[in-house]
Amino acid sequence: MSALDTVTHAEQTPETDQPWADLGLKADEYERIREILGRRPTSAELAMYSVMWSEHCSYKSSKVHLRRFGELPDETPLGKTLAGIGENAGVIDIGQGWAVTFKVESHNHPSYVEPYQGAATGVGGIVRDIMAMGARPIAVMDPLRFGAIDHPDTARVLPGVVKGIGGYGNCLGLPNIGGEIVFDDCYQGNPLVNALCVGTLRHEDLHLAKASGVGNKVILFGAKTGGDGIGGVSVLASETFDEGGPTKRPAVQVGDPFAEKVLIECCLELYAAGVVDGIQDLGGAGLSCATSELASAGEGGMQVELDRVPLRDSTLRAEEILMSESQERMMAVVAPGQVEDFMTITDRWDVEATVLGEVTDSGRLVITWHGETIVDVPPRSVAHDGPVYERPFARPDWLDALQADTTDSLTRPEPTQMGQVLLDLLASPNLCDRSWVTDQYDRYVLGNTAAAMPADAGMVRVDEETGLGVAVSTDCNGRFGRLDPYAGAQLALAESYRNVATSGALPLAVTDCLNFGSPEDPAVMWQFERAVAGLVDGCRDLGIPVTGGNVSFYNQTGETAIHPTPVVGVLGVIDDVAKGVSAGFAAAGQPVLVLGETRDELDGGEWAHALHGHLGGVPPRVDLAAEKALAEVFVAAVRAGVLTSAHDLSDGGLAIALAESVLRHGVGASVDLAPLLQRDGIDAVTALLSESTARAVVTVRDEDALATLAGLAQEHGVPMARVGVTGGERLRVTDVLDLPVEQLREAHAGTLRRHFA
C-alpha cells in the first residue's frame, strides 16, 4: 500500500488489486466498501475499514444479540443511568452528587502472544476508557483464566501476565482490589486476560465521545505514535489460534505506565478547566477509531491532517499511522478560543499536544497526507454501520450426553473422609491461596481501599468525608456455561451480585466481558445467544441495567473452543465503607449461621472438577428472587450493624467457605450441621460440598444481633439455620471433620508458589 494512493487516483484506477483479504476483510465486505464509496477505497481507507470492521471493533457477529440489552431499563435501583451502552464506559449515579463509571474489557490474544505487554496494555486501555468519561480512575480488577497449572505454557504465560498487570497498575498508582484466577484445560493456548476499571466523577464532570461544534479543533495529545500494535487488537481478535500458535502475530502494543499516570492528571486538569468539549481515548484501531467515532457521534464531519501526527518512527506510512495502537494517547475536541488554555495545561504536564484538524458539517471524515486527500468517507460507515452478521446457531448434539453424565456416577466420600477431601480441595488450583499473585499488586495505594483480595468483593471509598463507597465483584464459572450457557450466565451474574451484597453494598449495575470461541461455529453462537438471553433475563429479574462491556470471540485452539465464559462484573454502593463486612471470622464466641437453602447440587462444581476431573450434568438451579431477597437482608443487616462477617457460598460450597472464614484471621469454629440437614433434607457431605446458590455463611456479634438478623431473614423469606460458634484454633464439624487451622493453612498456601515462584 502507498500513501500516494489518493482519492483521485482511486477513482481513476477502479480495477487495482488490493490486499483486502490479508487485512481480514471478506469478499462481500470489500464489495460493500466499494458500494459505500462509489469507487475502490484508497489504501488508507482500506486500512481504516479493515480494523474498524474487525470482530473486535465492529461486533459484527454479536450485534444482533447484544441489542437485547436495550430491552433493559436504563435505571439502577438508585435512579438514573448517566451513560450506558455505546459510550466508552457506563456511568451511574451513586448519590450525593457523585457518579461512578466502570467497564471490563478483554486483552486475551495479545496476552498469549506477549504476556507482559499484552496484560499491561490491557490495564492501560481500560483505564483510558474510564478517563474518557471525565473520571478519575480509582481501582482496577483482573479476572484471569489459564490452562492447566502444570502445563509448560502456563508457566510462560501466567507469570508474565501477572507481572504486566502489577507493573502497569502499580506504576499508575491504582489499587488492584479483586478479580479471579481460574485454571482449566480449555484455556490452554487461549488464556483470558480481562481488565476492569472503576472511576469517580461529579455529575457535572461527565464527558462524552463526540465531535460537536463546527470549527472546533481536534487535538491529539499524549505519547507519540509508533509502529507497535499496528492492527494488533483488531486483527488478533478476529483470528483463531491453531496448534502451532497464532495464525497472525502483529506487534503487541507497548505500554508506558508513567506516561499514562501523567496523562491521567493532565486530563483531569483539562476537565476542571472546562476546555474539553469531547474526548476519546485511542485504543483498539487507534486513530481510525478515534476520528471516525468522534465524527459520527457529533456533527458528522471532521477534517484531519495526518502528517501532523507526532511520530516515534518517521518511516511509518499513512496506513500504519491510522492502524497503530500505540498506547497513552487521547483525542480531544476543543473550541478555538480554548486551544491556548488547553496547550498551557498540556505543556505544564509535559504532554505533547498537536492540533490535527477541526470539526466540519460536511458529513464526511476527510484525512489528508502532505496535502493529498487519502481518506474521504462517511464516518458512520466506518464506526457504526459496519457488517451485521446473523450467524447460524444451533444447540450442539453433544450436549445431551454431557448433561446426562451427572456426578451420580462418582463415588461420594464418606463423612469421615471429608477432612482429607477439604485439605485436597484447599490445595487444588482453583481454590488455593492466591496471595502469590495478589501480593504482586498494590491493593492499598491511594488510601481508600476498604476491602481487597481475598474479600468476596473489592471496596473503595469515593467520598472521604462521608465514607460513601462502592463495591465491585467479577465472576464466572465456565464449566457451568459449558453445561448450560443460559444458566451459566445467570449463575455468573448471581454470584457477582451476591458477592457485592455480602459486603454490605446495594448492587446497582452490570458490566460484562463475553469470552467465547469462533462465531463461525453454530454451537458457539448458540452458546453466545443463550448467554446473552440469560443475562438480559437475569438483569431484568434483579432490576439492574447492563451499562457496557465487551465481546471476545475466536478463543479456541484448532477446533477446540474455550468453555463459554461470560465474565460478569457487578457494582454496588454502600453509604459508609466503614460498615462493610469482612469475609472472615474475627472473634471467638460469635454465632455462625447459614442463610439460604442447600440442595443436592454438585454437577460442574469444584469437588467434581478438582478431585475427579469430571464435567457433566446440569449446573445449580438459579433462583434470582432468592438472590435479591438475600441481598436485601444483607443491606439491611449492615445498616443495622449486626453482622461481624459474611462470606458467600459458591466454589467448593460450605466446606470451603468455612475453611476460608477460619483462615482469614486464624479464628476457628465448631459447627453442627444437624439443623441444616433436618431442614433441607440432605446429608452432611452434600451440605458441605453442594454449590447451591443464594447462600452465605455469616456471624453476628451476640444473641441480640442474632434476633435482629432472624427478623430480617423472616421478613424477606430467607431460610436461616444456626450451625455453630466461632472460637479455638480448629475447624470442627460434628461427626465429620476436626482439623487445626494451621493444617488448613498449610494445605491452602503452597500450590501457586510450588508452580510459579
N, C-alpha and C positions, 0 to 999 in steps of 0.2 A: 504494500500500500504506500501511497505517496501523498504528502500534504499538498502537492500541486494539483491533486485530483479535485479541482474546484467544481462548484455547482454548474457553471457554464460548460466546463469540459464534460461533466457527467451528462448534461443534456445532449451534447453533441456526439457522445460515444455510447449509445444505449446497449450495444452488444458486448461491451468489455466484460471479460470473465472476472468474477470477484470471488474471494475466498470465504463465502458466507458459511459453508459447511464447517470449515476449520474454526470458525468463531462460534460454533454451537447452534447456528440457525438451521431450521428445517427448510426444505424447498418451498413449501407453501408460505412460510413466514417471510422468506426473502421476496416472494412474489407479492405478498401483501404490502411490504415496504415500498416496492415499486409502484403499486397502485396508489398508496397514500401520497407519494411524492410526485406521481405522474412522470417519473423518469427513474433511471437507476440511481441508487444512493451514491454519494461520494464515499471515499474510503473512510473519512471521518464520521459521516453519518452512519455508515455500516458498523463502525466500531461502537457508536452510541447505542444503536438499536440492539446490537448483539448482547451487550451487557445488561441493558435495561429490560430486554425481553427474555433474559435468562430466568430459570425457575426461581432462583434466589430473589431476584428483584421484582419480577412481574407476578408471581404467584399464579402462573397461568394454568396449572393443574389443580390448584386448590381454591381459586376464587369462587367457583360455583357453590362450593360447600361453605366457605368462610362467610358468605353473605348471610348465612343463617344467624350469625352473631348479631346481625342488625335487628333480629326479632326481639332481642332482649331489651328491657327498659334501660335508658341511659342514666338512671338514678341509682345511687347507693342507699343503704339504709339510713344514711345521714342526710341525704339530699342530692344535689346536682352533680353530674359529671362535667368537669370544666373542659376536658378534651378527651377524645376517645379514639376508636379505631380509625386509622388513616393519618394520624399525626405521628410525630417521632416517638411519642410515648403518651400513655394515658395520664390524665391529671384529675384528681378527685379532691373535693372539699372535705377537710377533716375538722372544721370548726375553728373558732377564734380568729378568723381571717387567714388561717393557714391552709395551704393546699400541698398535696404530695403527688409526685409523679413517679411512676415505676414501670419497668418493662424488662422482659427477658428475651434474649436472642441466642442464636447458635453460632458457634465457630468450629464446627465439627471437623470438616475435611481439612482446613488449614492446620488444625492441631494434630492431625495424623501425619501430615507431611513434615511439619516442623513444630514439634510440640511446644517449645518455649515461646517462640514468637506467635504461633497460632493462638495460644491461650492468652498471652499478654495483650495482643491487639484485640482479642475478643472483649477483654475488660475495657480497653481504651475506647472501643467502638460504642459499647452500651453506655459508657459514661458520657460520651459526647451526645448521644440521643437525649439524655437527661438534661445536659447543659442547654441543648437547643430549645427546650421548653421554657427557658428563663430561670431554671432552678439551680440551686447549689447541690451537687451530689453529696450524700451523707453516708452511704453504705453500699456495699456490694455483696453478692452471694453467688455461689457457683455450684450448680447441680452437675455432677460428673459421672460418666459411665465408661468402664473399661472392660476389656476381655478378661480371660482367666487370670487370676492373681499370680499364677506361677508360669505364665507364658513369657518367653523371652521378649516379645514385642511389647507386652505390658510394662516390662522393666525399662524399655526405651521410652515409652510414651508417658506413663504416669509421672515419673519424677520431673520430666521436662514441663509437662502441663502445670504441675503444682508450683514449680519454680517460676514459671511465666506468670501465673495468677498472683503469687506472692510478690514477685519482683515488681510487677507493674502497679498493683494495688497498694502495696506498702509504700512505694515511692510517691504515689499520688497522695498519700496520707488519708486513705479511706479505709474504715474498718470493714473487714470481711466477717459478716455476722451469721453465716449459715450456708446451707446447700446440702448436697448429697454426694456420697461416693458409693457406687454400685459396681459390682463385678459380675459379669455374665459372659459365657462363651459367645453369645450372639453379637457382642460388641467387639469381637476380635477383628482388628483391621478397620473398625468403624467406631472409634471412641466418640462419645458425645460430650462436648465441652460447651455447656450453656452458661450464659453470664447474665446476671440480673443486677440492676442498679436502682437505687431509691434516691430521690432528690426532694428538696423542700423549697417552697416559694410562697410569698404572699399572693393573694388573689390578683392584685393589680400588676404583678410582675410577669404574668403569663405571656409567652411569646409563641407565635405560630410560624410555620414554614410557608411563607407566601411572599411573592414579589409584587407588591402593590404600590401604586403611586407612580404614574408615568413621569419619567425624568429622574426618579430616584436612582442612586448609584448602587452598583453591585460590587461588593468588596470581598476579595479572598484574603483571609488572614490566618496566620499560624505558620506551620512548617512549610518549607519548600517542597515542591513536587519532584519525586524521584521515580525510578524505574521499578521500585518494589511493589509487588501486588498488582501488576498490570492485569486486569481482568480476573484477579485472584479469586475472591469470594464468589463472584457471579458465575465464573466459568466452572470452578471446582464444585459449586453446589448444584450444577446441572449434570454432573458426571458421576457415574457409579465407579466403584473400585473393583478390580478383578484380583485374582490370586497373586498376580505379580506386582501389585501396588497400584497407585493411582494411574489412570489412563492419561491424565494430563498433569503436569507439575509446573504450573505457573508460580512465579515467585510469591512466597507468602509475605504479607506486609511486615514491616519492621517498625517496632514501636519505640517511643522515647517518652517515658512517663514524666520526666522532669519538664519537658516541653508542654505536655498536657496539663500539668499542675499549673504552670504559668498561664496557659490558655484558659483554664477554669476561672482563675482570679481576674484575668483580663475581661472575659465575657461578663462576669458579674458586675464589674465596674461599668462596662458599656451599658448594661441593662439599667443600672442605677442612674446613670447619666441621661437616660432616655433618648439615646442616639441610634437605636436599632428599631427599624420598622418590621423587618422579617429576618429570620435566621434559619440556617440549615447546616447540619454537620456533614462532613464528607466521609462517608464510609464505603459500603459496597457500591461499586460503579463510579466512585469518585466524582469528578466534575460533570460527567454525563448525567448522574443522578441529581446533583445539587442544582445545576442550571435548569434542567427540564422540569423537576418537581417544583422548584420555586416559581418558575414561569407559569406552569399550568395551574398552580394553586392561587395565582394572583391575577394581574390584569391580562395575562395571556401572551405577553410578549417580552422578549429580552434580547439585547444585543451585547455580545461579548467579544473582546479582542484577546484571543487565546495566547498570542505571543507576549502578552504582558504577564503571564503566569510565572512567578519566580521558580526557577528550576535548580535542583541539585545536580542534574545531568543535562548538559547543554545539547547532547546528541539525541534527546528524545524527539520523536516525530509527533505531529499534532494528534494522531490517533492514540498514541501511547499516553500523551498528556491527558486526554479525555478519559482513558480507561484506567489510569493509575489509581491505586487505592492507598497511596501514601497516607500515613496517619497524621493526627494532630492538626487537622485543617478544618476551618469553618468558612461559611459564606454568609455575608450579611447584606441586607438591603437598607440603605441609609439615604435620608433626604439630603439634597445637595448642600443645604445650609448647615448640616450637622457633620459633614465629612471631616472638616478641620478638627472638630472636637473628638470625633472618632479616632482620627490619626494621632491626636495628642495622647489619648489613653493607650492606644496600642504601642506608641513609642515609649511611654513610661514603663510598660511591661516588657519592652524589647521584643515585641511580637511583630513580625513583618506583615504589613498590610498593603494591598495593591488594589486600586480601582480597575476592574476589568471591563466594565461596561455600564449599562443602565437599563431600566425598565421601560418598555415601549407599549404601545397599544396596537401593535401590528398583528397580534395573534400568532406570531412566528418567533421561534428561537433561532437567531442568526449569530453564527460564530465565524469570525474572520481570523486569518493567519497571515501576518505580514501583508495586509491589505486585500487578500483574496478571500472571498466567501467560500468557506468549506462546509458549513452547515446551514441549512435553511429549511426548517421543519416545523410543523405544528407541535408544540411541546407536549400536549396531551397524548399525542400518538406515541411518543417516546415513554412518558412517565406513567400514564394511567390507562391508555386504551390499547394495551398490548394484547397478545393472543389470549383467548379463554378456551381451555380445553374441557370438554365434558368426557373425561376419560371413562372407559367402561369399567364397571366394578361388579364383583360377584363374590358371594360368600365362598371361601375355599372348601374344596372337597375334603381336605384332611381334618377339618375342624371337628366333625362329629366324632371321629375316633379319638382325637385328643381330649375332648370333653368327657368321653366315656371312660377314659383311663384315670380314674379318681385315686385319691390316697387310700381308699379302702383296700387297694392291692398291696399296701405297705404294712409292715408289722409295727404296730404302735408299741412304744415302750411300756413296761410295767411301771407302776407308780414308784417303786423302789429304784428304778433305773433313771429317774428324772434328774437326779443330781448330776450324773455324768452327761446326760443329754444337755442340761443347761450349760455346763462347762464347755461342751463341744460347740454349742450354738454361740456362746460368748466369744469363742476364738475363731468363728467362721468369718470369711472375708466380708460379708455384708453386715455383720453385727458387731464386729470387733471395734476396739477403741480407735478413733480417728485422729488422735492428737498428734501422731507423727506428721500428718498433713496439716491440720489446723494450727499447730504451733508455728508453722512457717508463715502464717498470715497474721497481720496485726489486727486484733479484734477490738482494741480499745482506744486507738488513736482518735483524736478529736474530743474524747472525754464524755461522749453522750451515749455510749453503748450500755444498755441496761441488761441485755442478755445476748449471748452468742453461743456457738457450739460448745458443749453438746445439748444445748437447750432445744426444746421442740420447735421454737420459733425465735428468730433474732428480733431484738427490740432496741430501738434507738429513740432518744429524746429529741423532740422537734423544737419545743419552746423551753428554754432553761428557766424561765420564771414560773410557769405554771406546771411544768412537768409533762405537758401534752406530748404524746409519742405515738409511734407506730410499731406494729409487729408484723413480720413477714416470714412466710414459710414456702418452700417449694417441695413438691413430692411427685412421685410416680413409681408404680410397680409395673415394669414392662411385662412380667410374667402374667399378671392379671390381664394386661392388654392383649397378650397372645391368646389367652383362653376366651376372652370376650372383650373386644375393643370398646364397646359401648359402656359396659360395666367398668372396665379398666379405667377409662377416662373419668367416670364419676367417682371411682374409688380414689384416684389421684386428687381430684377436687375435694372430696370429703376429708381426706387426711390433712391436706394443707389447711383447709377450713378449720378442722379440729385442732391442729397444732396452734393456730393463731388464737383460737378460743381458749385453749387450756392455759395460755399465757396471761389471760385476762383481758384480751383485746376483742373488740367487736369487729368481726370480719366485714369488709366493705366492698372489695373489688378483686378481680382476677386478671392476671396476665398469663399467657401460655406460650410454650415452645413445643411445637408438634413435630417430633422426630420420627420419620418413617422411612421405609425402603423406597423402591422405584415406583413412581406413579404410573409407569407403563405396564405394571403388573396389576391385573384386575383384582387380585386378592389383597394387595397392598392398598389399592384405592378403596376397596370395601372396608378395610380396617380404618382407613382415614375418615371415610364418610361416617362410619359408626362412632368413632371417637368424637368427631365434631358434634354429631347429634347428641351424644351423651353429655358433652359439656354444655351445650345450649339448654338441654332439658334440665340438667343439674343446676345451672346458674339460675334458671327461671324458678325452680323449686326453692332455692335458697334465697332468692330475691337480691342477687348481686350481679353487676354487669361485668362483661369482659371488656377491658379498656384497650387492649392491644396485645401484640405478641409476634410470633414468628413461625414459619413453616420451614422445616429442613427435610428435603427428600433425597433420594438416592443414597441412603445409608445402608449399603449392603456390599457384600463381597461375593462376586460371581452371581449365582442365583440365590444366595442366602441373605435374606433381609434381616435387619435387627427386629427385635420384638417391637410392636407399636409402643412408642414411648412419649405420650403426651404429658410433658412436664407442666405442672400447674403451680403457679405462684399466687398466693392469696395474701392480701394486705389488710390489716385491721388497725383500728385506732383505740388508744387507751388514754383516759383522762390524765393519769399521772403514772409515769413509768415506775415510780417508787412502789406502786401497788402491784406490779407484775409478779407473777407466781413462778417459783423455781420448779424444775423437774426432778428434784432430789429430796429425800428425807433429810430434814435439817436438825431435828432434835428428838430425844427419846420421849416416850410416854404419850405419843400422839396417835389417835385412832387412824387406822388405814381402811379405806373404803374403795369399792369398785362401783363406778357408775356405768350403767348400760347393761344390755342383755348379751350373754355369751351363748353362741350356738356352735354346733359341731362343724367348723369351717376351717379345714386345713389345706384344701386344694390351692396350689400356687403359692403357698406360704414358705417361710424360711426353713421350717423343720423338714419339709419335703425336699426343698431345693438344696439346702446346705448339707444335710446329713444323708440324703438318699439320691441326689441328682435327678429328682423326679419333677416333671412338669406335666400336669394333666388335670382334668376335672373342670369345675366351674369356680370362679372366684367368690369371695364372701358376698352375701347379699347387701345391696346398697339400700340404706334407709335414710334419705335426706331429711325427712321430717324429724327423725330421731337425732340426726346431726344438728339440726337447727335448735331443737329443744335443749340438747346438751350444751350448745354454745350459750343459749340464754341463761342456763343455770350458772355457767362459769362467769359470765359478765356480771350477773347479779351477786354471785358469791364473792367475787373480787371486790366489788364496790362495798360489800358488807364487811370485808376484811376477815373472812372466816377460814380461808384456805392457807395452809402452810406449804403445800406442794401439790403439783398436778402434772401428770405425765400421761399422754395419750397411749392407747393400746393399739399397736399396729404390727410391724415386722417382729416376728418371734412371740407375739402375744403377751399374756400376763407374766409369763416366766421372765422374759427379757425386760419388761417394764419394771418388775420388782427388783431384778438384779441391777439395772441401771440406776434405779432410785436409791438403793443402798450404797452403790459405788460413788455416787456424786459427792457425798460428804462423809462417807465411812460410817454412817449410822445404820445399824442392822434392823431387822424386823422379824416378828413372829406372826405367822399367817395360818389361819384355819379356813380352808375353802368350803367347809360344810354349808354355811348359809348360801353360798353361790351355787353349789351343787344341787342342793334341795330346791332352790327357787327355779333354776334354769333346766333342771333335769339332765345334767351332764356328769361325766366322771372327772377325776382330778387331772388326768393327762390332757383331756380336751380343754378343761378350764385354763390350764397353763399354756397350751400351745395354739389354741384357736386364734385366728386373726379377724374375728368378727369386728364390725365397725361400730362407730358411735359409742365408744367406751373409753374410760380413763380410770387410772388409779390415783387417788388423792389422799392427802392427810389434812386434818383440821387440828386447831390448837388445843381444844378441850371439848367437854361434853356440851357446853352451851353452843359452841360453834357447830358441833355435830347436829344439834337440834335445828339450828338455823338452816344448815345445808339440807337436812332431811325435808324441811318445809319447802325449800326451793325446788328440790327434786320432785316432790309430790305435786307441787303446783304445775310443773312443766311436764309431768308424766314420764320422768326419767327413773328407771329402776335403780335402786341403791342397795348395796349389801356391805355390811361391816365385816371385814375379814381378818382384822388383826390390829397390832400395835407396833410402833417403832421402838427401837432400843437394842442395846447389845452390840456385839461385833460379829453376828452371824445372821444369815438368812435362813429362817426355819419355816418350812411348810409342813404342817402336821401330817405325819404318816407318809410323807413324800420325799422331802429332802432336808438336809441340815448341813450348810456349808459356811465356813468362815468367809467374811468379807474379803480378806486378803487372798484367799484362794480364787474367789471370783475375779478379783483384780488381776491376779497373775494370768489367768486364762484370757482375760479381756485385752490385756495391754500389749502383748508382744507380736501380734500377727503382722501388722504392716511394717514394723521395724525389721522383722526377720526377712521380709521380702525386698525391702527398698532402702533401708537405712545404710 
